[in-house]
Amino acid sequence: MSMLASLNPAPAASWTMTSGFSWLVALRVLVPSLRVLRTTAVSDFFKIFLASQREDGDLAALTAAIEAAPVSAKSRNQTLTDLSYMLAIQAIPASDITPGSLIHFGLALREVSTARDKNTRKLAGALVWQVLVDAGKFPEGTPVTMRIATVGGRKSVAEMVGSYGVSNYGVRQLLIDYISHRGALGMDYSTLSHLVRALTRNFWCVIERINPNQDDLDLDETTYEAWRAEIDTVQTAEGSRPRQSIWDLLVTVRALYLDIQSWAIEDPARWGPWVARCPIPPIASRGYSADRRRQAERIADRTRTRQPLLELLVDHVMAVRDQMSALLAAAEASSGAEFEVNGVRYLRNEPAPRTATFPHGGPRSRRGAALEPAATDGPLRIQRADGGPSIEIHSQEARAFWTWAIIEVLRLTGVRHEELLELSHLSVRQYRRSNGEIVALLVVTPSKTDRERVIPMSPELLHVIAQVIRRQTDRLGAIPLVRRWDPHERQHTEPMPFLFQRSSGHTCGVMSPSAVARMIGRACQEAAEHHPQFKGLTFTPHDFRRLFATDLVNNGLPIHIGAALLGHASLQTTRGYVAVFDEEVVRHYQLHLTRRRQLRPKGEYRITPAEEWDEFEEHFDKRKVELGTCGRPYGTPCAHEHACVRCPMLHVEPQMVPRLDQIEKDLLARREQAEGQGWGGEIEGIEVTLDHLLAKRARALRLDPAGPVALPMPTLRKPGHLAP
């Protein structure tokens, strides 16, 4: 115990075996395994370790950087604990920390963690990694975050194609060359990876399973039909279901064949050997267009269904935010174990702080000052006094606030969810008009199309953005500069003061798209408890964009202005976002009639005299004839001198067909007489009349309801299957 005595010559009588073991490990007398250290050392081992290693200047600098990081106290203490564990079990100073040692420690920690903790500890050491990278302590070329080092960043086309295990070398190289050629035309990484998955996994890998001897693109009919039968459905945990993107896949594969045929003309040596007949018929293009139309109809119906529920959702998330904010304020202000909010009594549920046992007097810092005993208080939890679940009020209040902020910004701006997460403090600008008025602007950049656009902020939107900025600055005084991980492009951005950031694990980062979707979905589930309309219904981030576009256009904003606010390059895209409501059709048609009436002379709008009305009714009475109804316009006489059988205006009633039969007999008798007398002109006139009579009888018979007609049942065809 000589080393311990050098720190504090008078040991405390309250020492325990656990405290002694922790000090021996901290002084590097013992080098235990990670499992033994985690189960045996005191809960705040890092305090003892940092006190015993106070001569390590690199460790002191690293500790100061971690303590200054924009993360919660819980995450900071956990990071220091993990750092102490790693240095103790690897028996290295802080200057010897490498990227490999951090990754090795993270894997070892996952092995000894419980199943509950494995997901939360999968990036243990991420904050240490970030601090050392920012300080330039790691070699040049080291990934900027631990996520890229463990999960991996962007892959080349060859790596993506090779990951699916294509057996045929020639086809594998063909796919690599084809996709690389397509990607060189300006395709983003996400679209490129989707193209690789479609052509490699969903097309050629399936062909190789069906016909392992297939070594070119010339597929026979049997192989093609087997491939279609396999890709038409998707296997899920609940069973098989029709593939929703079948037409996208067919068009992509058809484009492969047609592109190779076209490119072979320019470069026959490279593409010529792979030219083959495309097995997918041209009808795939028509099926793709029809599928797009049906998809647009489903989306429009989805928008019409959710439009009346938007206000209910907004009111719900606002009420939850206000309630959680009031609960947190009351719980923190309460000095006792019980407090009241809005007439409801609540109980504070605080676990007792856990402190480590130190020698008498406690450890000393490098300057000789006594270190405070470490106290790792648990989270503040509350529950209703009359019973109910216990909730962690800080996390619940944060979730309620961010859910409200996300939904409000999405519905008031119509931005895409990735654009929402790209908003930073730099996105808030102001514009001074010529009259001195200041207009707040929200700059969206970069957008999906990499074109900057500006959205004027309404007072309601400005209030939401101000609340977000205030929440971030109240915590640290300034919005931290963090990197945003793009899961689709698989890369980090440069550090920026992003608005929608929060502590995630041991680091502070921008929210993920999946986290945004989960918060909105959870809000819909909670709203269903009070509003039955939300049963089985949820909103997606893109639903708010379509509702925003529909609201703009249906309230009279020119569609080209709406396209500019939404960031659309084509007006047709904006039209596809707008859902047309039945009442909107009626309203616009009534407005059209009103405008037309305003253009007509006012003298035409007068009370109709009784004589004119009688004349109007008399006209329709005169249109009634023996065989049916005359269709001549109002105010016109009979133009055919009442030769009704020949008149094209005559509409024969089906019940007058027997009368036509009698007229036909009379005409045939007259023709026979005319033929006997040699009256050529009479015969010609009778023939013309007979032709008109036969045509009118055929039309009348078609209109005659002859009773029920037996129709066979239609034959159901597999969804997405092409007609032969």
Secondary structure, 3 states (H helix, E strand, C coil): CHHHHHHCCCCCCCCCHHHHHHHHHHCCCCCCCHHHHHHHCCCCHHHHHHHHCCCCHHHHHHHHHHHCCCCCHHHHHHHHHHHHHHHHHHCCCHHHCCHHHHHHHHHHHHHHCCHHHHCCCCCCCHHHHHHHHHCCCCCCCCCCCHHHHHHCCCCCHHHHHHCCCCCCHHHHHHHHHHHHHHHCCCCCHHHHHHHHHHHHHHHHHHHHHHCCCCCCCCCCHHHHHHHHHHHCEEEECCEEEECCCHHHHHHHHHHHHHHHHHHHHHCHHHHHHHCCCCCCCCHHHHHHHHHHHHHHHHHHHHHHHHHHHHHHHHHHHHHHHHHHHHHHHHHHHCCCCEEEECCEEEEEECCCCCECCCCCCCCECCCCCECCCCECCCCCEEEECCCCCCEEHHHHHHHHHHHHHHHHHHHHHCCCHHHHHHCEHHHEEEEECCCCCEEEEEEECCCCCCCCEEEECCHHHHHHHHHHHHHHHHHHCCCCCECCEECCCCEECCCECECCEEEECCEEEECCHHHHHHHHHHHHHHHHCCCHHHCCCCCCHHHHHHHHHHHHHHCCCCHHHHHHHHCCCCHHHHHHHCCCCHHHHHHHHHHHHHHHHHHCCHHHCCCCCHHHHHHHHHHHHHCECCCEEECCCCCCCCCCCCCCCCCCCEEECHHHHHHHHHHHHHHHHHHHHHHHHCCHHHHHHHHHHHHHHHHHHHHHHHHCCCCCCCCCCCCCCCCCCCCC
